[in-house]
Amino acid sequence: MTIPTLDLRFVRRHFPAFSDPAAAQRGFFENAGGSFACAPVIDRLTRFYRTRKVQPYAAFPASAAAGAEMDEARERLAAMLGVAGDEVSFGPSTTANTYVLAQAFRGALTPGEAIVVTDQDHEANSGPWRRLAEAGIEIREWGIDPDTGHLDPAQLAPLLADGRVRLVCFPHCSNVVAQINPVAEIVAMAHAAGAVACVDGVSYAPHGLPDVGALGADIYLFSAYKTYGPHQGIMVIRRDLGARLPNQAHWFNAEVLWKRFTPAGPDHAQVAACAGIADYIDALHDHHFAPEPDARLRAARVHGLMRAQEIRLMQPLLTYLYHLPGVRLLGPVAAQDRAPTFALALALDGPAAPVAAALAERGIDCAGGHFYARRPLESMGVDPDAGVLRLSFVHYTTPEDVVRLIGALDAVLDAQRAGQLAQ
């Protein structure tokens, strides 16, 4: 199917943030830290707080409606992700969800068994697993190439060779390297070695919901607040694995998969509002494509639509950044190999935060720091205390935003080279 050109006017009408007159004067490039919320999410959240802010699942109308909306969010997102409805659950954040899962694995693994982690990850999908060394679990690190940040699957094979690995944890996409890893290939390697695979999709899902069913991942984690929704963590745990792991919730919820790994009560309103993510994806689909009843296919088409738009904007920016004096661009140079998240190590060895502050004065919203990715930065020879300047966009970013970014970055870096930028 030919992918149409994304209608940016239609897209941006769905984000109230762009109706603020001040937004017209600024370019938002901190999407990797959290995207704007789309209108359907905001509308659902508002409606819930106005008319349904009661304990859900009772018989009276407001309670029944609250529970139905929570179920709707789970079922619709599951259908788009290509998994069963009970295989999707919500928690306060991906960091919290990963921690709970790590405690479940602590109870399932025995000393001498092994877990593979990477040094390409955000700390949320690395630290909780590494702490299992306290329980006698062997932690094996799959290391990145220090020059490119690349995770080579060929380097994973020796780590799996002795058959003692029970879990392989890796990112779909790093929040600083931004390379899109071959998830299906890596998952197949893990399964062939008798291990399960946990994929951190936080930095990938905002660029199009993945087909988790097709990827084969046993666990897939991402954040709703980076995917146009409220501040919730969303996790897919496939049914067979979930049944094998020890229950982490109240004992009387042990038989309900979507409750089994959420020990605290969920934020009812935010869970219900997540159905607005599905509303938005459906609206994008129906505006650009012929009607399609299958939610999984609708999500796949919108995924392609988002990625095509991002690649169109990304390649000129990548070319500019790659040739920018005094800057090291982390990750791939080819747009199709990465997400539109650009971490820049500044050759002058100064901290990145003042550069981000100077860009903010010129109407560019971004950030500088280590972004909880100290391990990959250290592995690539970047001082995490100085950090990187991170610029990130998604499908609602305009070509004019990119032009504004390039102009501002030229001016700020020229000032830095001239010693005029306050440290």
N, C-alpha and C positions, 0 to 999 in steps of 0.2 A: 504494500500500500504506500502511495506517495504521501509523505508527511507535509501538511500544509504549513504555511508561514504563520507563526503565532501572532494573534491579534492582540498587540500590547495594550491598546485602548480598552478592549474588553477585559483583559487581565487586570489592569490597574484600577478599573472601576470596582473590582471586588476587594480592594484593600483600602479601608477608610483612612489609613495613614497618609495616603497620597492626596487626600482631599484637604489636608492641612496646608494652607498657603505657604507656610515655612518650608514644607517638604519640597516644593517646586524649586527652591533655591539650593537644595542640598542633594548630594549623591550618597545613598546608603550602601556601604561596603562592609558591613559587619554582620552579614547574614549568617555566617558560620557560628556566630554567638547566639543567634536567635532571629528567625524571620519575623516579618510583620504577620499579624493574625488576619485571616481573611474574614470578610463580612459574615458568611454563614456561621462561622465559629462564634463570632461576637454576638450575633443575633440569638443563637441557641443558648449561649451562656447567660445572656441578659434575660431571656424568657424563663430559663430555669430558676434564676434567682428571684424573678418577679412572681412566678406562679407555682413553682414546683420544688421549692427549697424545703423539702420534708424528707423524712426517712423513706427510701424507695421500697417498692414491691409489696406494699399493703393494698387492701382492696379499695380504699377510698380514692376518688378520681385523681387528685394531685399526686399521690404516692404511686399509683399505677402508671401514670404518665411519666413520672420521673424514672421508674425502673425500665419502662419500655424504651425511653430514649437512651439509657445506658446500654441496654441490650442492642439497640439499633447501631450504636457506635461500634461496638465490638463485632457484630455480625457483618456490617458493611465493610469495615476495614479488613476483616479477615477475608472476605470474598475478593477484595481487590489485591490482597497479598497472596492469594492462591492457597490459603490454608483453611482449616475448619474453624468454626466460630469459637469453640471452647479452647482453641490453641492460642488465642490472643488475650492478653491480660494487661492491666494498667497498674502503674505504680507512680510514686512521687517524682521520680527521675530515673534516667538510665543508670546513673551511678548507684542509686539505691537498689534498683532492680538487679544489677550485676552483683552487688554485695550479697543480696539474699540468695541468688543462685549459687554464689561461691560457698555459702554456708550449707546449702543443700548438697553440693558436691563434697564438701568436707565430711559429711555423714555417709556418703556413698562410696568414697574411695578408701583404699587401704594403703598404709605406708609401703613405699617401694614402687607404687604406681606413679605415673608421670603425667604432667600437663605441659603442653607447648604454649608459650606466649611469644609475642613479638616485641621489638623495641620500636615499632612504627606506630604504636597505639597511643591514643589518649589514655591517661592514667586510669580512667574508669574501667577499661577492659584489660587492664594489666595488673594494677595494684591488688585488687581483691583476690585474683587468682594466685599471684606471687605469695600472698600471705599464707596460702595453704602449705607452704614449706614448713610452717610451725607444726603441722599435723603429720609430718614425715612424708609428704608428697614431694616427689622430685619435680623441680621446675626447670624446663629446658627452654632456652631462648632462641628463637628464630630471628637472626639478625638481619638488618637492612644493609644494603651497600652504602658505605659512608659518603660516597660522592653523589649518588643519585637518589638515595632513600628507597630504592627498589627492593621489594621482597621477592626473592627468586624462589619459585616452587622447587627447583632442583636442590636448594639448600634445606628444604623441609624434609625431603626423603630420608636422609641419614638419621634425623631425629626420630623418625617413626619406625626405623628398621627393626628394633628389638621387640616390638609388639607390646611394650609396657605403657605406651601412651594411651590415656583414656579420654583426653579432651584436647582439642586444638582451638585456641582463641586467637582471632585475628580481625583486623578491620576490613570492611568493604572498601573503605577509603579513609586515609589518614587526614586529620584536621590541620596538618601543616604540610605534609608531603603531597597530599591530594591525588596521588596515583590511585586509579580504580583497579583493585586487585581482582584476579580471575577467581571469583568465589566458587563457582561450580567445580572448577578443576581442583581447588584446594580442598573443598568438602569431599570430593570423590577420593582424594588421597587419604584424608583422615578416615573415611569409612572403610577403605580397603585395608587400613592398618588396625581396624577394630576400635577406632576412636569416634567420638561425636564432635561436632563443630559448632562453636559459638562465634557468631559474626556480629561485630559492632557496626551497625549501619547508620549511626548518628550523622556522620558527615556525608553520607550518600543519599539517604531517603529524601532530603529536601529537593533533590534534583530529579525526582521521579520515584514513586513507590516501587520497590523491587518486587518481582515475582518470587517470593520466598519458596513457594512450592517447587518451582522449576530449579532454583538454585540448590535445593536439597539441604539447606542448613537446618540443624537440629534446634538451634536457638538463634533468633535474630532480634536485635535490640535497636530501637531508635527513639528519638525525642519528638513529641508532638509540637513542642514550642519552637522547634527548628523547622517544622513541616507545616507552618501556617496555622497552628493550633494553640491550645492552652498549655500550661506548664505541667505536662505529664510525660512519663516514660512509658513507651509501648513495647511489649515484648511478645515475641512468638516463641512458644515452647511446644515442640511437636508432642503429640499425645503419648506415644510409646515411651519417650524419654521422661516426660513429666510423671508418668505412672511409676517409673523406676526410682526416681529421686525421692528422698525423704520430704514429707510435707513440712512446709514452713509457716503455715497459717494455723488458725484455731483447729483443734482436732476434729470438730464437727464439720469443718469445711474441706476436709481432706479428699473427699470424693468428687469435688468440683474443680476441674483443672484450672479454670480461670481465676479461682480464689486460692489455689494451693500455694502459690509463690508470692502472695501479697499479704504479709502478716498484719499490716495496718489496714484499717478501712480506707477504701479509695475516696478521692474527692469526687463526690457524686456529680456535681455540676460540671466539673472539667471533663470527666469521662463522657458525660452526655454531650458536651460541646464538641468533642472529637468527631461526632457524626458530621459536623460542619466541614471537616477536611474532605470527607467523601462527597458532600454536597458540591464543594468547589471543584473537585476532580470531575464529577459528572457534568457540571456546568461547562467546564473547559471542553470536555469531550463533545457535548451536544452542540456547542458553538462551532466546532472545527470539523466534525465528522458526522457521517450519517448515523441514525439511531442504532444502538447495539445493546441487546438485553444482558449480555454477559459482563458482569462487573470486572472480572479479571482482564478481559480484553479491553474494556474501556480504560482501565488503569494503565495497561501496557501502551495503548495509543497515546495517552497523555504523557506518559514517561518519555516516549519518543519525541513528542512535541516539545517538551521542556528541554530535553537534551539537545535537540537540533538548534533551538534558539540559543542556548548557552554556548554551544560550539561556535555559532556564527559570531557571537560577541567576543569569545575567548581568544581566538587565534590572533587577531591583530594586537590585542593586549599582551598576549604571551610573547609575541615577536618584540614588542616594545620593551617589556620587562627583561627579557633575556639579554638584550643589548644595552641595557641601562648601565652606565659606568658606576662603579662603586657599590653594586648590588648583586647579591647572589640569590637567584630564584631557585627555591627548593622544588624538586619534583619534575615531572615530565614537561617537555616543551611542546609536544603534540597535543592539541586540544582534545582529541578523541580519547586520549589515555588518562584524562584527569577530570576532576571536578573544578569548577571555577572558584577555587580557594587558592590564593597566592601568598605564600610566606616568603618574605624578603629579608635575608640577612644583610645587614648594612656593613660594608667593608670598613667603614671608619670605626667600627667596634664600639660605637656609642649605643646607649639604650634606645630601643625602638619607640618607647612610649612618647618621648618628646616630639618625634616625627609625626606620630599619629595626632598629637595635640595640635601641631602646626597645620596638619591637613584639615583638622576640624575647623580651624579658623578660616580656612579657604572653602568651606562648604562640603568637605568630604568626611563622612562618618566611618571611622574604622578604629582599629585598636592595635596596640603593641604589647608584647609580653611573650610568655612561654605557652599559654593556653592549655595548661595541664599536659603538655607534650614535652616535658623535660627530657625524657629518654630518647626520642628520636632526634631532638636538637643536639643533645650531647653526642649521640652516635655519629652525627653528621658534622661534628666539630664546631657547632654553634653554641656560644655561651648562653645558657637559658636565662641567666640573670639579666643579660642585655636583651634577650628575646628577639623576636622577629616582628616586622611590620606585616600584619595580615590584612589582606584585601579580599573580600569574598562577595560574590553576587549570586543571584538565582534568576529564574526565568522572567521575573517582572522588572529586572534592570533594563534600562534603555541604552541605545547607542550614545545618546547625548550624555548620560551619566558617565560612560566610559571616557568620552572625550574630555569631560570636566575633570575626571580623575587624573588623566594623563597630564593635563595642563597644571593642575595643582601639585602633582608629584614632581614634575620638572622644577617648578618654582621652589618647593620646599627643599629638595635635594641640592639645588644650586645654592640656596642659603646655607645649608649645612656645610657644603664644601667650602663656602666662604667664611665659615666660622661664626655665622650670624644666628644660629639656632641655639636657643638656651637649652642646656642639658639638665 
